[in-house]
């Protein structure tokens, strides 16, 4: 391994460790001291460091544009915080969602490409509208998830956002099956983490809906 590659990996790992600490501090402030003590901090820290490290390395390989890298990285940090809070409190804070939307809008504006900005806004509006209708019609999700859909859609763009909602339901179905097999049969679940997982997979170039359809096609 050459020195430059080693330095890159070391800095990525160091950065991932720092982000892990920041994420836990912010999440703790929103979750509250009493509920936060129930979390296995050691396992959470290991998960945050490894996932952040892998994500950083991946976006640096996939995206040459530094603004895109910055936008996707900030999204990841906020997404992890939102997921943790929703998982442990069943609540999505608007301030975190709107902060993410503002940051993504600024990143698109700095790209000096009006088409990208319009594409991003349309994606956010479309997913927000569809998810809002789902909330009103079925009560399958909370109203906070509408904002999460909008944030994720703005981040990944219009074309990718078309598979975001079905992708999030597929991800949730997979995790619910695993939970059911493991004996966890709670009826109420936090849905934001599944939306975010679908978006992150899309950023990393993995379309879960396309993968699912390909599997079905091979089976048939």
PELINDA-V697839 format. One record per residue. RES is the residue in three letters. NEAR is the number of other C-alpha atoms within 10 Angstrom. D_FIRST is the distance of its C-alpha to the first C-alpha in Angstrom with 1 decimal. Layout:
RES,NEAR,D_FIRST / RES,NEAR,D_FIRST
This chain:
UNK,5,0.0 / UNK,6,3.8 / UNK,8,6.7 / UNK,9,8.5 / UNK,10,6.6 / UNK,11,6.6 / UNK,11,10.1 / UNK,12,11.1 / UNK,15,10.5 / UNK,13,12.2 / UNK,13,15.0 / UNK,19,15.6 / UNK,19,16.0 / UNK,14,18.2 / UNK,15,20.2 / UNK,21,20.7 / UNK,19,22.1 / UNK,12,24.4 / UNK,17,25.6 / UNK,23,26.3 / UNK,14,28.6 / UNK,14,30.3 / UNK,20,30.9 / UNK,18,32.5 / UNK,12,34.7 / UNK,14,36.0 / UNK,21,36.6 / UNK,18,38.4 / UNK,11,40.7 / UNK,18,41.8 / UNK,19,41.9 / UNK,13,43.9 / UNK,10,43.7 / UNK,9,45.7 / UNK,11,43.7 / UNK,18,40.3 / UNK,11,41.0 / UNK,9,41.2 / UNK,11,37.5 / UNK,9,35.0 / UNK,12,32.8 / UNK,9,30.1 / UNK,9,29.6 / UNK,13,29.9 / UNK,16,27.3 / UNK,13,24.7 / UNK,13,25.6 / UNK,21,25.4 / UNK,21,22.0 / UNK,14,20.4 / UNK,15,22.4 / UNK,23,21.8 / UNK,22,18.0 / UNK,14,18.0 / UNK,20,20.6 / UNK,19,18.8 / UNK,14,15.7 / UNK,15,18.2 / UNK,20,20.5 / UNK,14,18.0 / UNK,11,17.0 / UNK,12,20.7 / UNK,14,22.5 / UNK,10,22.0 / UNK,11,25.2 / UNK,11,24.6 / UNK,14,28.1 / UNK,18,27.5 / UNK,19,24.3 / UNK,16,26.5 / UNK,18,29.4 / UNK,21,27.5 / UNK,16,25.8 / UNK,14,29.2 / UNK,24,30.7 / UNK,22,28.2 / UNK,17,29.1 / UNK,18,32.8 / UNK,26,32.7 / UNK,22,31.3 / UNK,23,33.9 / UNK,25,36.7 / UNK,24,35.7 / UNK,24,35.7 / UNK,25,39.1 / UNK,23,40.6 / UNK,17,39.5 / UNK,17,41.1 / UNK,15,44.0 / UNK,17,44.8 / UNK,21,44.9 / UNK,26,43.1 / UNK,15,43.6 / UNK,14,44.6 / UNK,9,43.2 / UNK,16,39.6 / UNK,23,40.2 / UNK,15,41.9 / UNK,14,39.3 / UNK,26,36.7 / UNK,23,39.1 / UNK,12,39.7 / UNK,17,36.0 / UNK,26,35.4 / UNK,21,38.5 / UNK,13,37.4 / UNK,19,34.0 / UNK,24,35.9 / UNK,15,38.3 / UNK,12,35.7 / UNK,14,34.4 / UNK,10,37.8 / UNK,10,38.4 / UNK,12,41.7 / UNK,11,41.1 / UNK,17,37.9 / UNK,21,39.9 / UNK,17,42.9 / UNK,17,40.8 / UNK,25,39.2 / UNK,22,42.7 / UNK,18,44.3 / UNK,26,41.6 / UNK,26,42.2 / UNK,19,46.0 / UNK,18,46.0 / UNK,26,44.0 / UNK,22,46.0 / UNK,15,49.2 / UNK,13,48.4 / UNK,23,47.1 / UNK,20,50.1 / UNK,13,52.4 / UNK,16,50.7 / UNK,17,51.1 / UNK,12,54.8 / UNK,9,55.6 / UNK,8,53.8 / UNK,11,52.7 / UNK,13,49.5 / UNK,18,47.5 / UNK,19,48.2 / UNK,17,48.9 / UNK,19,45.7 / UNK,25,43.7 / UNK,24,45.3 / UNK,26,43.4 / UNK,31,40.1 / UNK,30,40.7 / UNK,26,41.5 / UNK,32,38.3 / UNK,33,36.1 / UNK,32,37.9 / UNK,29,37.7 / UNK,29,34.0 / UNK,21,33.3 / UNK,20,36.2 / UNK,22,39.4 / UNK,12,38.2 / UNK,18,35.7 / UNK,26,38.2 / UNK,14,40.7 / UNK,19,38.8 / UNK,26,38.1 / UNK,20,41.3 / UNK,15,41.4 / UNK,24,37.7 / UNK,23,38.3 / UNK,16,41.2 / UNK,18,39.1 / UNK,19,36.4 / UNK,21,39.3 / UNK,13,40.9 / UNK,12,37.9 / UNK,13,37.5 / UNK,17,41.2 / UNK,13,41.4 / UNK,12,38.7 / UNK,13,40.6 / UNK,11,43.8 / UNK,10,42.5 / UNK,9,41.3 / UNK,9,44.8 / UNK,11,44.2 / UNK,12,47.1 / UNK,9,47.5 / UNK,6,49.2 / UNK,9,47.9 / UNK,16,44.2 / UNK,20,42.1 / UNK,23,41.4 / UNK,29,39.2 / UNK,24,36.0 / UNK,21,36.5 / UNK,25,37.1 / UNK,25,33.9 / UNK,21,31.8 / UNK,26,33.3 / UNK,31,32.4 / UNK,21,28.8 / UNK,13,28.4 / UNK,20,29.9 / UNK,21,27.6 / UNK,14,24.6 / UNK,13,26.4 / UNK,13,28.2 / UNK,18,32.0 / UNK,20,33.5 / UNK,20,37.0 / UNK,12,35.9 / UNK,11,34.0 / UNK,12,37.2 / UNK,11,39.4 / UNK,12,37.4 / UNK,11,37.6 / UNK,10,41.4 / UNK,9,41.8 / UNK,7,40.3 / UNK,7,42.5 / UNK,6,45.6
